[in-house]
Amino acid sequence: QVQLVESGGGLVQVGGSLRLSCAASGFIFSNYGMSWYRQAPGKERELVAFITSAGRSLNYADSVKGRFTISRDNAKNTVYLQMNSLKPEDTAVYYCKLLWKGGYWGQGTQVTVSS
């Protein structure tokens, strides 16, 4: 059974940093790409970044380029999103997604950036 569990969200001030984690189980983690999405209240879910099974990464959203970094540790079956220089517009629920069989989602973790 595929399971994705996000953690690391919370309340942070403008300019601060957070590192989100997504712990994966139920599949061969090293064989698949992973991604991070986010969704703010009343807005569509947005692709933030993705990373291939080989560790090649892309920050997809222009708004996070230069501030966010996606990475993975295959030995720990975990994908990370390092978020720096946080802005109020980064406030959202952040979701981990497995790029396999149409996609699997975690439950999300809330990030709130206050000024």
C-alpha positions in Angstrom: 0.0 0.0 0.0 1.5 3.3 -1.1 1.8 5.8 1.7 3.2 9.3 1.7 3.4 11.3 4.9 4.4 15.0 4.8 5.8 16.8 7.8 7.8 19.9 8.7 5.2 22.6 8.1 4.4 25.3 10.6 4.3 29.0 11.2 7.3 31.0 10.1 8.0 34.7 9.7 8.7 36.4 6.4 12.3 35.6 5.4 12.5 32.5 7.4 13.1 28.9 6.3 11.5 25.5 6.6 12.3 22.0 5.4 9.5 19.8 4.5 9.8 16.0 4.4 7.8 13.3 2.7 8.3 9.8 4.0 7.3 7.2 1.4 6.5 3.5 1.7 4.7 0.7 -0.1 6.7 0.9 -3.4 10.3 0.9 -4.7 11.1 4.5 -3.9 14.3 4.7 -5.9 12.5 3.8 -9.2 10.2 6.8 -9.3 10.1 10.5 -9.5 8.5 12.6 -6.8 7.1 16.1 -6.7 5.9 18.8 -4.4 2.7 20.8 -4.9 1.0 23.4 -2.9 -2.5 24.8 -2.6 -3.5 28.1 -1.1 -7.1 28.7 0.0 -9.4 29.3 -2.9 -6.6 28.6 -5.4 -5.7 25.7 -7.7 -3.1 23.2 -6.6 0.2 24.3 -8.1 3.2 22.2 -9.1 6.2 23.6 -7.1 9.1 21.2 -8.0 9.8 17.7 -9.0 12.8 15.3 -8.9 13.5 12.2 -11.0 14.5 8.8 -9.7 18.1 9.7 -10.6 18.0 12.9 -8.5 17.6 15.5 -11.3 15.5 18.3 -10.0 13.5 21.1 -11.4 11.8 24.1 -9.6 8.8 24.4 -11.8 7.1 27.4 -10.4 8.8 30.7 -11.2 7.8 32.1 -7.9 10.0 29.7 -6.0 13.0 29.5 -8.2 16.1 30.4 -6.3 14.4 30.0 -3.0 13.2 26.3 -2.9 15.2 23.2 -3.4 13.8 19.7 -3.8 16.0 16.7 -3.0 15.7 13.0 -2.1 17.4 10.4 0.0 16.7 7.0 -1.4 18.2 5.2 1.5 15.5 6.9 3.7 12.7 6.8 1.2 12.3 10.5 1.7 11.9 13.5 -0.5 12.5 17.0 0.9 11.6 20.6 0.1 14.0 23.2 1.5 12.2 26.5 1.6 14.2 29.7 2.1 13.4 33.4 2.1 9.7 32.6 2.7 7.1 35.1 1.6 3.4 35.5 2.7 2.4 34.2 -0.7 4.1 30.9 0.1 1.3 30.2 2.6 -0.4 27.0 1.5 -0.9 23.3 2.2 2.1 21.5 0.7 1.6 18.0 -0.8 3.9 15.3 -1.8 3.1 13.3 -4.9 4.4 10.1 -6.3 4.8 10.1 -10.1 3.5 6.6 -10.7 0.2 5.1 -11.8 -1.4 8.5 -12.3 0.0 9.8 -9.0 -0.4 9.3 -5.3 -0.8 12.1 -2.8 0.1 12.6 0.8 -2.2 14.3 3.3 -0.4 17.6 3.1 1.3 19.8 5.6 0.4 23.4 6.4 2.9 26.2 5.8 1.9 29.7 7.1 4.2 32.7 6.5 3.4 35.7 8.6 4.6 39.3 8.3 
